[in-house]
Amino acid sequence: MKNSNIKKIRRKLDSLDDKLLNLVKRRSKLVDKILKNKNRRNQIVDKKRIKTIIKRIKRKSLKKKIDPKLTENIWRTMIRSFINYEYRNFKKR
């Protein structure tokens, strides 16, 4: 019986993963647009912006009753990944 419940929950998780993938794709396209407006590699990392994002995510997490440490870790990882993406795709004009 438990195994059946786990399978159902995992199917729901898989469905959510698919939705998250679509969101990552949309976010990537927006990051591409921003990257086109950057002329120098040193414009890729904006520490002030990162700090603002993390602060906002923590605040919203608390409002939504989500563990803020969890969301902060997710966002920091995502930010690092997109920074890496920008470095790999930066083309000096």
Distance bins in CASP14 RR format, pairs under 12 A and 6 or more apart:
PFRMAT RR
TARGET T0000
AUTHOR 0000-0000-0000
RMODE 2
METHOD distances of the structure
MODEL  1
1 7 0 0 0 0 0 1 0 0 0 0 0
1 8 0 0 0 0 0 1 0 0 0 0 0
2 8 0 0 0 0 0 1 0 0 0 0 0
2 9 0 0 0 0 0 1 0 0 0 0 0
3 9 0 0 0 0 0 1 0 0 0 0 0
3 10 0 0 0 0 0 1 0 0 0 0 0
4 10 0 0 0 0 0 1 0 0 0 0 0
4 11 0 0 0 0 0 1 0 0 0 0 0
5 11 0 0 0 0 0 1 0 0 0 0 0
5 12 0 0 0 0 0 1 0 0 0 0 0
6 12 0 0 0 0 0 1 0 0 0 0 0
6 13 0 0 0 0 0 1 0 0 0 0 0
7 13 0 0 0 0 0 1 0 0 0 0 0
7 14 0 0 0 0 0 1 0 0 0 0 0
8 14 0 0 0 0 0 1 0 0 0 0 0
8 15 0 0 0 0 0 1 0 0 0 0 0
9 15 0 0 0 0 0 1 0 0 0 0 0
9 16 0 0 0 0 0 1 0 0 0 0 0
10 16 0 0 0 0 0 1 0 0 0 0 0
10 17 0 0 0 0 0 1 0 0 0 0 0
11 17 0 0 0 0 0 1 0 0 0 0 0
11 18 0 0 0 0 0 1 0 0 0 0 0
12 18 0 0 0 0 0 1 0 0 0 0 0
12 19 0 0 0 0 0 1 0 0 0 0 0
13 19 0 0 0 0 0 1 0 0 0 0 0
13 20 0 0 0 0 0 1 0 0 0 0 0
14 20 0 0 0 0 0 1 0 0 0 0 0
14 21 0 0 0 0 0 1 0 0 0 0 0
15 21 0 0 0 0 0 1 0 0 0 0 0
15 22 0 0 0 0 0 1 0 0 0 0 0
16 22 0 0 0 0 0 1 0 0 0 0 0
16 23 0 0 0 0 0 1 0 0 0 0 0
17 23 0 0 0 0 0 1 0 0 0 0 0
17 24 0 0 0 0 0 1 0 0 0 0 0
18 24 0 0 0 0 0 1 0 0 0 0 0
18 25 0 0 0 0 0 1 0 0 0 0 0
19 25 0 0 0 0 0 1 0 0 0 0 0
19 26 0 0 0 0 0 1 0 0 0 0 0
20 26 0 0 0 0 0 1 0 0 0 0 0
20 27 0 0 0 0 0 1 0 0 0 0 0
20 74 0 0 0 0 0 1 0 0 0 0 0
20 78 0 0 0 0 0 1 0 0 0 0 0
21 27 0 0 0 0 0 1 0 0 0 0 0
21 28 0 0 0 0 0 1 0 0 0 0 0
22 28 0 0 0 0 0 1 0 0 0 0 0
22 29 0 0 0 0 0 1 0 0 0 0 0
23 29 0 0 0 0 0 1 0 0 0 0 0
23 30 0 0 0 0 0 1 0 0 0 0 0
23 78 0 0 0 0 0 1 0 0 0 0 0
24 30 0 0 0 0 0 1 0 0 0 0 0
24 31 0 0 0 0 0 1 0 0 0 0 0
24 74 0 0 0 0 0 1 0 0 0 0 0
24 78 0 0 0 0 1 0 0 0 0 0 0
24 81 0 0 0 0 1 0 0 0 0 0 0
24 82 0 0 0 0 1 0 0 0 0 0 0
24 85 0 0 0 0 0 1 0 0 0 0 0
25 31 0 0 0 0 0 1 0 0 0 0 0
25 32 0 0 0 0 0 1 0 0 0 0 0
26 32 0 0 0 0 0 1 0 0 0 0 0
26 33 0 0 0 0 0 1 0 0 0 0 0
27 33 0 0 0 0 0 1 0 0 0 0 0
27 34 0 0 0 0 0 1 0 0 0 0 0
27 75 0 0 0 0 0 1 0 0 0 0 0
27 78 0 0 0 0 1 0 0 0 0 0 0
27 79 0 0 0 0 0 1 0 0 0 0 0
27 81 0 0 0 0 0 1 0 0 0 0 0
27 82 1 0 0 1 0 0 0 0 0 0 0
27 85 0 0 0 0 0 1 0 0 0 0 0
28 34 0 0 0 0 0 1 0 0 0 0 0
28 35 0 0 0 0 0 1 0 0 0 0 0
28 78 0 0 0 0 0 1 0 0 0 0 0
28 81 0 0 0 0 0 1 0 0 0 0 0
28 82 1 0 0 1 0 0 0 0 0 0 0
28 85 1 0 0 1 0 0 0 0 0 0 0
28 86 0 0 0 0 0 1 0 0 0 0 0
28 88 0 0 0 0 0 1 0 0 0 0 0
28 89 0 0 0 0 1 0 0 0 0 0 0
29 35 0 0 0 0 0 1 0 0 0 0 0
29 36 0 0 0 0 0 1 0 0 0 0 0
29 82 0 0 0 0 0 1 0 0 0 0 0
29 85 0 0 0 0 0 1 0 0 0 0 0
30 36 0 0 0 0 0 1 0 0 0 0 0
30 37 0 0 0 0 0 1 0 0 0 0 0
30 82 0 0 0 0 1 0 0 0 0 0 0
30 85 0 0 0 0 0 1 0 0 0 0 0
30 86 0 0 0 0 0 1 0 0 0 0 0
31 37 0 0 0 0 0 1 0 0 0 0 0
31 38 0 0 0 0 0 1 0 0 0 0 0
31 44 0 0 0 0 0 1 0 0 0 0 0
31 78 0 0 0 0 0 1 0 0 0 0 0
31 79 0 0 0 0 0 1 0 0 0 0 0
31 81 0 0 0 0 0 1 0 0 0 0 0
31 82 1 0 1 0 0 0 0 0 0 0 0
31 83 0 0 0 0 1 0 0 0 0 0 0
31 84 0 0 0 0 0 1 0 0 0 0 0
31 85 1 0 0 1 0 0 0 0 0 0 0
31 86 1 0 0 1 0 0 0 0 0 0 0
31 87 0 0 0 0 0 1 0 0 0 0 0
31 88 0 0 0 0 0 1 0 0 0 0 0
31 89 0 0 0 0 1 0 0 0 0 0 0
31 90 0 0 0 0 0 1 0 0 0 0 0
32 38 0 0 0 0 0 1 0 0 0 0 0
32 82 0 0 0 0 0 1 0 0 0 0 0
32 85 0 0 0 0 1 0 0 0 0 0 0
32 86 0 0 0 0 1 0 0 0 0 0 0
32 88 0 0 0 0 0 1 0 0 0 0 0
32 89 1 0 0 1 0 0 0 0 0 0 0
32 90 0 0 0 0 0 1 0 0 0 0 0
32 91 0 0 0 0 0 1 0 0 0 0 0
33 86 0 0 0 0 0 1 0 0 0 0 0
33 89 0 0 0 0 0 1 0 0 0 0 0
34 43 0 0 0 0 1 0 0 0 0 0 0
34 44 0 0 0 0 1 0 0 0 0 0 0
34 46 0 0 0 0 0 1 0 0 0 0 0
34 49 0 0 0 0 0 1 0 0 0 0 0
34 82 0 0 0 0 1 0 0 0 0 0 0
34 83 0 0 0 0 0 1 0 0 0 0 0
34 85 0 0 0 0 0 1 0 0 0 0 0
34 86 0 0 0 0 1 0 0 0 0 0 0
34 89 0 0 0 0 0 1 0 0 0 0 0
34 90 0 0 0 0 0 1 0 0 0 0 0
35 41 0 0 0 0 0 1 0 0 0 0 0
35 43 0 0 0 0 1 0 0 0 0 0 0
35 44 1 0 0 1 0 0 0 0 0 0 0
35 82 0 0 0 0 1 0 0 0 0 0 0
35 83 0 0 0 0 0 1 0 0 0 0 0
35 85 0 0 0 0 1 0 0 0 0 0 0
35 86 1 0 1 0 0 0 0 0 0 0 0
35 87 0 0 0 0 1 0 0 0 0 0 0
35 88 0 0 0 0 0 1 0 0 0 0 0
35 89 1 0 0 1 0 0 0 0 0 0 0
35 90 1 0 0 1 0 0 0 0 0 0 0
35 91 0 0 0 0 1 0 0 0 0 0 0
35 92 0 0 0 0 0 1 0 0 0 0 0
35 93 0 0 0 0 0 1 0 0 0 0 0
36 43 0 0 0 0 0 1 0 0 0 0 0
36 86 0 0 0 0 0 1 0 0 0 0 0
36 89 0 0 0 0 1 0 0 0 0 0 0
36 90 0 0 0 0 0 1 0 0 0 0 0
36 91 0 0 0 0 1 0 0 0 0 0 0
36 93 0 0 0 0 1 0 0 0 0 0 0
37 43 0 0 0 0 1 0 0 0 0 0 0
37 44 0 0 0 0 0 1 0 0 0 0 0
37 86 0 0 0 0 0 1 0 0 0 0 0
37 90 0 0 0 0 0 1 0 0 0 0 0
37 93 0 0 0 0 0 1 0 0 0 0 0
38 44 1 0 0 1 0 0 0 0 0 0 0
38 45 0 0 0 0 0 1 0 0 0 0 0
38 46 0 0 0 0 1 0 0 0 0 0 0
38 83 0 0 0 0 0 1 0 0 0 0 0
38 86 1 0 0 1 0 0 0 0 0 0 0
38 87 0 0 0 0 0 1 0 0 0 0 0
38 89 0 0 0 0 0 1 0 0 0 0 0
38 90 1 0 0 1 0 0 0 0 0 0 0
38 91 0 0 0 0 1 0 0 0 0 0 0
38 92 0 0 0 0 1 0 0 0 0 0 0
38 93 0 0 0 0 1 0 0 0 0 0 0
39 90 0 0 0 0 1 0 0 0 0 0 0
39 91 0 0 0 0 0 1 0 0 0 0 0
39 92 1 0 0 1 0 0 0 0 0 0 0
39 93 1 0 0 1 0 0 0 0 0 0 0
40 86 0 0 0 0 0 1 0 0 0 0 0
40 90 0 0 0 0 1 0 0 0 0 0 0
40 91 0 0 0 0 0 1 0 0 0 0 0
40 92 1 0 0 1 0 0 0 0 0 0 0
40 93 0 0 0 0 1 0 0 0 0 0 0
41 83 0 0 0 0 0 1 0 0 0 0 0
41 86 0 0 0 0 1 0 0 0 0 0 0
41 87 1 0 0 1 0 0 0 0 0 0 0
41 88 0 0 0 0 0 1 0 0 0 0 0
41 89 0 0 0 0 0 1 0 0 0 0 0
41 90 1 0 1 0 0 0 0 0 0 0 0
41 91 0 0 0 0 0 1 0 0 0 0 0
41 92 1 0 0 1 0 0 0 0 0 0 0
41 93 0 0 0 0 0 1 0 0 0 0 0
42 86 0 0 0 0 0 1 0 0 0 0 0
42 87 0 0 0 0 0 1 0 0 0 0 0
42 90 0 0 0 0 0 1 0 0 0 0 0
42 92 0 0 0 0 0 1 0 0 0 0 0
43 49 0 0 0 0 0 1 0 0 0 0 0
43 83 0 0 0 0 0 1 0 0 0 0 0
43 86 0 0 0 0 1 0 0 0 0 0 0
43 87 0 0 0 0 0 1 0 0 0 0 0
43 90 0 0 0 0 1 0 0 0 0 0 0
43 92 0 0 0 0 0 1 0 0 0 0 0
44 50 0 0 0 0 0 1 0 0 0 0 0
44 79 0 0 0 0 0 1 0 0 0 0 0
44 80 0 0 0 0 0 1 0 0 0 0 0
44 82 0 0 0 0 1 0 0 0 0 0 0
44 83 1 0 0 1 0 0 0 0 0 0 0
44 84 0 0 0 0 1 0 0 0 0 0 0
44 85 0 0 0 0 1 0 0 0 0 0 0
44 86 1 0 1 0 0 0 0 0 0 0 0
44 87 1 0 0 1 0 0 0 0 0 0 0
44 88 0 0 0 0 0 1 0 0 0 0 0
44 89 0 0 0 0 1 0 0 0 0 0 0
44 90 1 0 0 1 0 0 0 0 0 0 0
44 92 0 0 0 0 0 1 0 0 0 0 0
45 51 0 0 0 0 0 1 0 0 0 0 0
45 79 0 0 0 0 1 0 0 0 0 0 0
45 80 0 0 0 0 1 0 0 0 0 0 0
45 82 0 0 0 0 0 1 0 0 0 0 0
45 83 1 0 1 0 0 0 0 0 0 0 0
45 84 0 0 0 0 0 1 0 0 0 0 0
45 86 0 0 0 0 1 0 0 0 0 0 0
45 87 0 0 0 0 1 0 0 0 0 0 0
45 90 0 0 0 0 0 1 0 0 0 0 0
46 52 0 0 0 0 1 0 0 0 0 0 0
46 53 0 0 0 0 1 0 0 0 0 0 0
46 79 0 0 0 0 0 1 0 0 0 0 0
46 82 0 0 0 0 0 1 0 0 0 0 0
46 83 0 0 0 0 1 0 0 0 0 0 0
46 86 0 0 0 0 0 1 0 0 0 0 0
47 53 0 0 0 0 0 1 0 0 0 0 0
47 54 0 0 0 0 0 1 0 0 0 0 0
47 79 0 0 0 0 0 1 0 0 0 0 0
47 83 0 0 0 0 0 1 0 0 0 0 0
48 54 0 0 0 0 0 1 0 0 0 0 0
48 55 0 0 0 0 0 1 0 0 0 0 0
49 55 0 0 0 0 0 1 0 0 0 0 0
49 56 0 0 0 0 0 1 0 0 0 0 0
49 79 0 0 0 0 1 0 0 0 0 0 0
49 82 0 0 0 0 0 1 0 0 0 0 0
49 83 0 0 0 0 0 1 0 0 0 0 0
50 56 0 0 0 0 0 1 0 0 0 0 0
50 57 0 0 0 0 0 1 0 0 0 0 0
50 72 0 0 0 0 0 1 0 0 0 0 0
50 75 0 0 0 0 1 0 0 0 0 0 0
50 76 0 0 0 0 1 0 0 0 0 0 0
50 78 0 0 0 0 0 1 0 0 0 0 0
50 79 1 0 1 0 0 0 0 0 0 0 0
50 80 0 0 0 0 1 0 0 0 0 0 0
50 82 0 0 0 0 0 1 0 0 0 0 0
50 83 0 0 0 0 1 0 0 0 0 0 0
51 57 0 0 0 0 0 1 0 0 0 0 0
51 58 0 0 0 0 0 1 0 0 0 0 0
51 72 0 0 0 0 0 1 0 0 0 0 0
51 75 0 0 0 0 0 1 0 0 0 0 0
51 76 0 0 0 0 0 1 0 0 0 0 0
51 79 0 0 0 0 0 1 0 0 0 0 0
52 58 0 0 0 0 0 1 0 0 0 0 0
52 59 0 0 0 0 0 1 0 0 0 0 0
52 75 0 0 0 0 0 1 0 0 0 0 0
52 79 0 0 0 0 0 1 0 0 0 0 0
53 59 0 0 0 0 0 1 0 0 0 0 0
53 60 0 0 0 0 0 1 0 0 0 0 0
53 71 0 0 0 0 0 1 0 0 0 0 0
53 72 0 0 0 0 1 0 0 0 0 0 0
53 74 0 0 0 0 0 1 0 0 0 0 0
53 75 1 0 0 1 0 0 0 0 0 0 0
53 76 0 0 0 0 1 0 0 0 0 0 0
53 78 0 0 0 0 1 0 0 0 0 0 0
53 79 1 0 0 1 0 0 0 0 0 0 0
53 82 0 0 0 0 0 1 0 0 0 0 0
54 60 0 0 0 0 0 1 0 0 0 0 0
54 61 0 0 0 0 0 1 0 0 0 0 0
54 68 0 0 0 0 1 0 0 0 0 0 0
54 69 0 0 0 0 0 1 0 0 0 0 0
54 71 0 0 0 0 1 0 0 0 0 0 0
54 72 1 0 1 0 0 0 0 0 0 0 0
54 73 0 0 0 0 0 1 0 0 0 0 0
54 74 0 0 0 0 0 1 0 0 0 0 0
54 75 1 0 0 1 0 0 0 0 0 0 0
54 76 1 0 0 1 0 0 0 0 0 0 0
54 77 0 0 0 0 0 1 0 0 0 0 0
54 78 0 0 0 0 0 1 0 0 0 0 0
54 79 0 0 0 0 1 0 0 0 0 0 0
54 80 0 0 0 0 0 1 0 0 0 0 0
55 61 0 0 0 0 0 1 0 0 0 0 0
55 62 0 0 0 0 0 1 0 0 0 0 0
55 68 0 0 0 0 0 1 0 0 0 0 0
55 71 0 0 0 0 0 1 0 0 0 0 0
55 72 0 0 0 0 1 0 0 0 0 0 0
55 75 0 0 0 0 0 1 0 0 0 0 0
56 62 0 0 0 0 0 1 0 0 0 0 0
56 63 0 0 0 0 0 1 0 0 0 0 0
56 68 0 0 0 0 0 1 0 0 0 0 0
56 71 0 0 0 0 0 1 0 0 0 0 0
56 72 0 0 0 0 0 1 0 0 0 0 0
56 75 0 0 0 0 1 0 0 0 0 0 0
57 63 0 0 0 0 0 1 0 0 0 0 0
57 64 0 0 0 0 0 1 0 0 0 0 0
57 66 0 0 0 0 1 0 0 0 0 0 0
57 67 0 0 0 0 0 1 0 0 0 0 0
57 68 1 0 0 1 0 0 0 0 0 0 0
57 69 0 0 0 0 0 1 0 0 0 0 0
57 70 0 0 0 0 0 1 0 0 0 0 0
57 71 1 0 1 0 0 0 0 0 0 0 0
57 72 1 0 0 1 0 0 0 0 0 0 0
57 73 0 0 0 0 0 1 0 0 0 0 0
57 74 0 0 0 0 1 0 0 0 0 0 0
57 75 1 0 1 0 0 0 0 0 0 0 0
57 76 0 0 0 0 1 0 0 0 0 0 0
57 78 0 0 0 0 1 0 0 0 0 0 0
57 79 0 0 0 0 0 1 0 0 0 0 0
58 64 0 0 0 0 0 1 0 0 0 0 0
58 66 0 0 0 0 1 0 0 0 0 0 0
58 67 0 0 0 0 0 1 0 0 0 0 0
58 68 1 0 1 0 0 0 0 0 0 0 0
58 69 0 0 0 0 1 0 0 0 0 0 0
58 70 0 0 0 0 0 1 0 0 0 0 0
58 71 1 0 0 1 0 0 0 0 0 0 0
58 72 1 0 1 0 0 0 0 0 0 0 0
58 73 0 0 0 0 0 1 0 0 0 0 0
58 74 0 0 0 0 0 1 0 0 0 0 0
58 75 0 0 0 0 1 0 0 0 0 0 0
58 76 0 0 0 0 0 1 0 0 0 0 0
59 66 0 0 0 0 0 1 0 0 0 0 0
59 68 0 0 0 0 1 0 0 0 0 0 0
59 71 0 0 0 0 0 1 0 0 0 0 0
59 72 0 0 0 0 0 1 0 0 0 0 0
60 66 0 0 0 0 1 0 0 0 0 0 0
60 68 0 0 0 0 1 0 0 0 0 0 0
60 71 0 0 0 0 1 0 0 0 0 0 0
60 72 0 0 0 0 0 1 0 0 0 0 0
60 75 0 0 0 0 0 1 0 0 0 0 0
61 67 1 0 0 1 0 0 0 0 0 0 0
61 68 1 0 1 0 0 0 0 0 0 0 0
61 69 0 0 0 0 1 0 0 0 0 0 0
61 70 1 0 0 1 0 0 0 0 0 0 0
61 71 1 0 1 0 0 0 0 0 0 0 0
61 72 1 0 0 1 0 0 0 0 0 0 0
61 73 0 0 0 0 0 1 0 0 0 0 0
61 74 0 0 0 0 1 0 0 0 0 0 0
61 75 0 0 0 0 1 0 0 0 0 0 0
62 68 1 0 1 0 0 0 0 0 0 0 0
62 69 0 0 0 0 0 1 0 0 0 0 0
62 70 0 0 0 0 0 1 0 0 0 0 0
62 71 0 0 0 0 1 0 0 0 0 0 0
62 72 0 0 0 0 0 1 0 0 0 0 0
63 71 0 0 0 0 0 1 0 0 0 0 0
64 70 0 0 0 0 0 1 0 0 0 0 0
64 71 0 0 0 0 1 0 0 0 0 0 0
65 71 0 0 0 0 0 1 0 0 0 0 0
66 72 0 0 0 0 0 1 0 0 0 0 0
66 73 0 0 0 0 0 1 0 0 0 0 0
66 74 0 0 0 0 1 0 0 0 0 0 0
66 75 0 0 0 0 0 1 0 0 0 0 0
67 73 0 0 0 0 1 0 0 0 0 0 0
67 74 0 0 0 0 0 1 0 0 0 0 0
68 74 0 0 0 0 0 1 0 0 0 0 0
68 75 0 0 0 0 0 1 0 0 0 0 0
68 76 0 0 0 0 0 1 0 0 0 0 0
69 75 0 0 0 0 0 1 0 0 0 0 0
69 76 0 0 0 0 0 1 0 0 0 0 0
70 76 0 0 0 0 0 1 0 0 0 0 0
70 77 0 0 0 0 0 1 0 0 0 0 0
71 77 0 0 0 0 0 1 0 0 0 0 0
71 78 0 0 0 0 0 1 0 0 0 0 0
72 78 0 0 0 0 0 1 0 0 0 0 0
72 79 0 0 0 0 0 1 0 0 0 0 0
73 79 0 0 0 0 0 1 0 0 0 0 0
73 80 0 0 0 0 0 1 0 0 0 0 0
74 80 0 0 0 0 0 1 0 0 0 0 0
74 81 0 0 0 0 0 1 0 0 0 0 0
75 81 0 0 0 0 0 1 0 0 0 0 0
75 82 0 0 0 0 0 1 0 0 0 0 0
76 82 0 0 0 0 0 1 0 0 0 0 0
76 83 0 0 0 0 0 1 0 0 0 0 0
77 83 0 0 0 0 0 1 0 0 0 0 0
77 84 0 0 0 0 0 1 0 0 0 0 0
78 84 0 0 0 0 0 1 0 0 0 0 0
78 85 0 0 0 0 0 1 0 0 0 0 0
79 85 0 0 0 0 0 1 0 0 0 0 0
79 86 0 0 0 0 0 1 0 0 0 0 0
80 86 0 0 0 0 0 1 0 0 0 0 0
80 87 0 0 0 0 0 1 0 0 0 0 0
81 87 0 0 0 0 0 1 0 0 0 0 0
81 88 0 0 0 0 0 1 0 0 0 0 0
82 88 0 0 0 0 0 1 0 0 0 0 0
82 89 0 0 0 0 0 1 0 0 0 0 0
83 89 0 0 0 0 0 1 0 0 0 0 0
83 90 0 0 0 0 0 1 0 0 0 0 0
84 90 0 0 0 0 0 1 0 0 0 0 0
END
